[in-house]
Amino acid sequence: MTRQAAKHLIIGGGIIGCSIAYHLSRRGESDVVLLERAGLTEGATWHAAGLVGQLRSSRNTTRMLQKSVEMYDRLQDEDGLQFDWKKTGSLRLAATKDRLLEAKRLATMARSFGLEMQIISPSEAKELFPLIDETGLHGAAFIPSDGYVDPASLCQAVASAARRQGADIRQQVEVTGFTLSGRRVTGVETTEGLWEADTVILASGMWSREIGAKLGLRIPACAVEHQYIVTESVGEEIGHLPTLRDPERLVYYKPDVGGRLVVGGYEEGTLPFGDNGIPGQFVRQLLPENLDRFLPLAELAAAVTPIVGEVGIRQVINGPIPYSADGDFVLGWQPDFDNLMLATGFLYGIAAGGGAGEMIAEWITEGRPSLDLWPLDVRRFGPHHGTRAFMYPRAVEHYAHHYKMRYPGQEAESARALRLSPLYHRLKEQGAIYGSKNGWERPLWFAPEGVPPVDQLDFLNPGWKAFAAEEHRAVRERVALIDQTSFSKFEIRGRGTADALQRLAVSNMDRSVGSVIYTQLCNDRGGIEADVTFTRLGSDHYLMVTGAGFGVHDSDWVRRHLPQDIYLTEVTSAWAVLNLAGPKSREVLAAASESDVSNAAIPFAQARDIVVGAAPVRVARIGYVGELGYELYVPTEFALHVYDTLWAAGAAHGIANVGYRAIDGLRMEKGYLYWSGDISPDYTPFEAGLGARVHFKSKGDFIGRAALETQRDEGVHRKLCTFSTGRPLPLTGGETILLGDQVVSLVTSAAFGHTLGQTIVHGYLDRAHWAESAFDLEVFGERHPVAQVEGPLYDPGNDRLKG
């Protein structure tokens, strides 16, 4: 067998693979090789619609897409490559009052992300796109820097630029298998022989699932059918028009050559593609058209652009498009391997291609991208996400909801009830309205007797808030139970574990057995890779606990930094977790236990083994609501018994069930932070106000120490600040923080604190603004004054927490 070698081997010759080759070679990387099973663009790229929009729901994803536009500008303007890139802007119509609210919410997010987005009138929208009927419209949003492009030409141009920089792009080479050694891919078997590579990048779109299966992986990427039509000419040149989205009618438009329109949309009941294997070679093929399924979209399109109902249809395109288990990209190092990078699941690959390629190239060459891309990271998925039973129903649902109105907090409906706490049915009987996190069903809030157990959602005044307010008060004034079984839990043990964790964590991990240690795990730059709690169970034995959605991510970070003779074992399913919290919680626990649960017996930040009823329980004196409380780790089979025992003991104290929505207000009052919002690899402990967690004197070297010592000595240039106002505001995160007319920050998290009667907001400020006190929040296009305040606002001396 012929053997060849590459430093970086890319599998897949669509826009994503070509962009990665371009950016790696642009960074000076040699021996960059791309293998394409057929010809470039011949998967999903060639039949993509070609819209290039930049605004997404997270700042860093938006910034990544902005980098695509910058790249396309550079290739066309500086490098002279031709690929029909037209930067004509994009319009998003608002056909209802709620759609206008949605547009205003997006506009203030865009402003905080540094992207220009204007709210305009129906008549201004018609001036920009004369083919629309503006009757009944409430307004529109316009992004001037969006546009459209010919996908195949773009891909060929990027490939050409990559070749100029030294990348080797090979077509008609199919991957047939892999050779492995431990956690490394040591060889890629192909139709032209065996390739050896330092890094293997899987950018194979809808084939990623099948190629991943050759590695024993269930990659959470798939494909679904997507249709659009190309109309006959509308009778005039329209190439200068912006792209158009009308989410209320579920359709989008792109100008095409010869005065034609591309009209597509996202209908109910699309079909999964390749769920039983992609048939044959499937090279540059389309699927049979399904006009019956497209007809409702065509009728909706004709309502807003009557010309669509008058001109004929020139062509119907029905092609498979990449998708994922949650409708977003699948990026990053595959947790099971040391040298396998994923770049797949791109629903809008043309819009993202340039920026995604740049981020992947950074990830490979520098160990991490310059932007934290947690919303796109493969480690957000659990094992169930890549199964056929989960992925395809969820992909079809997300597809149908691509343009449908989604209110803040709205949950998916398909593939539910997968991971159930032992308390699931008991809490459902008591009115629990469930949400889903990494497959776990978790109570969001509890409907009192007489209230239908259905989530109550709205942009401005969702009905659930009144019930969450009562749950908040129960925690602060009485006692409450919160089912937190979904916590991700891992035991780490083996000779040298304490030393290894000293190297990983910023805090001193060499505490007495029974100590509960809240700490951060940082990267070399001091950015917070994980925000976790450890309990020391023995000299070289620790329990690590993190959020339900962060288990794969955090355990992967830890595992990659542990010596081989130290074992990390997930024990999530072994332990149910009940948080007993509130000023009466010790009285309830004492009544339910024959053990000593006094303050002396279980001090703050300590764990002890006790009994509750007849059950053995590990109790940790810690919590996330800022109140006297206990996390009870219960063997799963005892969970219902412990819950019932505590409930009975708490009846005299007005015990209540509490869901996750109430936790936000409680933790914001206390100033507790949330990883992926308030803190992330973009921020350090000193910038986040967690400097006290960094223990320089009591330990030796640890990852990030040098960078954090510099910040300690020289100070930081930005920090996380707290803002408040007495007005309840409909905040969901991402809103703009203004000083005068200057955008100075965005909201990283926010909630109404019912104990304080304050809306509390977190956001980072540069040093130049620290001394200012009066700011404004832009919410749905309106400004509201907020004051910068010193936090935490509730129990700053920890008297209630530690009493």
Number of C-alpha atoms within 10 A of each C-alpha: 7 10 12 13 16 18 15 25 25 28 27 33 31 28 35 32 32 35 29 32 33 27 25 26 24 18 13 11 18 16 17 26 23 26 24 25 21 19 17 25 26 19 28 26 27 21 21 24 24 23 25 27 23 23 23 16 14 17 20 18 23 21 19 26 25 23 22 25 25 14 18 24 17 13 19 16 11 9 12 11 20 14 19 13 21 20 20 18 21 28 27 23 29 27 21 14 12 17 22 21 19 18 24 24 21 24 27 27 28 25 20 22 24 15 20 15 23 19 23 16 17 22 17 15 23 14 12 20 20 14 16 21 18 20 11 11 19 18 24 25 24 24 23 16 20 23 25 25 22 21 26 21 18 27 26 20 23 27 26 16 22 23 18 13 20 19 25 19 20 17 14 12 18 18 20 13 16 18 15 12 9 9 12 16 20 19 21 22 19 17 13 14 16 21 21 20 22 16 20 28 25 23 28 29 29 25 21 25 24 21 20 19 12 14 15 10 16 19 26 28 32 30 30 22 20 24 24 26 22 21 22 19 20 17 11 9 14 20 18 15 22 26 28 24 23 21 20 17 24 23 22 23 24 24 21 23 11 14 15 22 23 22 24 24 26 24 24 16 13 18 16 20 21 18 17 9 10 14 8 6 9 12 13 16 15 15 14 10 17 12 15 8 14 22 12 16 23 21 15 19 24 17 16 21 18 15 19 23 15 12 14 13 16 12 13 20 20 20 24 24 25 30 30 27 26 23 24 20 27 28 26 24 24 20 19 15 17 16 19 20 23 24 29 32 31 29 21 21 27 28 27 26 29 28 28 28 25 25 22 28 24 19 18 20 12 10 13 18 18 16 16 20 23 19 17 20 19 25 23 20 22 16 13 17 23 20 15 16 12 18 27 29 18 22 26 27 21 23 24 17 18 17 19 16 14 14 15 14 16 13 13 14 13 15 16 16 16 12 17 16 23 18 18 18 11 14 18 15 9 14 20 24 21 24 23 20 14 19 22 20 20 26 23 21 26 29 19 12 9 7 9 12 18 14 20 15 16 16 17 15 13 15 12 20 16 11 17 24 19 16 28 27 19 22 30 22 17 19 29 31 26 21 25 21 28 25 20 22 24 21 19 24 20 16 14 16 23 22 14 18 23 19 22 22 27 29 23 20 27 17 13 13 17 19 22 24 21 19 22 23 25 26 22 14 16 26 23 24 23 25 23 18 18 22 24 24 19 14 16 19 19 26 20 24 23 22 19 21 19 24 25 19 20 23 23 18 19 18 16 13 14 18 13 9 11 17 17 20 15 17 14 19 16 14 23 24 25 23 25 30 31 28 21 21 25 19 16 25 24 16 18 21 20 13 15 13 18 12 12 8 12 18 17 19 17 20 24 19 14 17 19 24 20 13 17 16 24 19 25 24 23 27 17 19 25 26 28 25 30 28 23 29 21 25 17 18 13 18 23 17 18 24 22 15 20 25 20 15 19 23 12 9 19 14 24 20 21 27 25 19 22 26 21 22 25 27 21 28 29 20 24 15 21 16 16 20 15 19 21 21 23 17 21 26 26 22 23 19 15 14 16 12 17 21 16 16 7 10 16 12 13 21 19 21 22 14 15 26 15 12 18 13 8 9 13 15 12 17 19 21 19 23 25 24 18 15 14 17 18 18 23 16 19 26 28 28 31 21 16 10 9 11 17 18 21 25 23 21 21 26 26 27 26 20 15 13 14 20 23 30 28 26 24 22 19 14 12 10 13 15 8 10 12 14 21 20 26 23 23 22 18 11 14 15 17 22 18 19 16 12 19 16 17 19 15 15 9 14 10 16 20 16 11
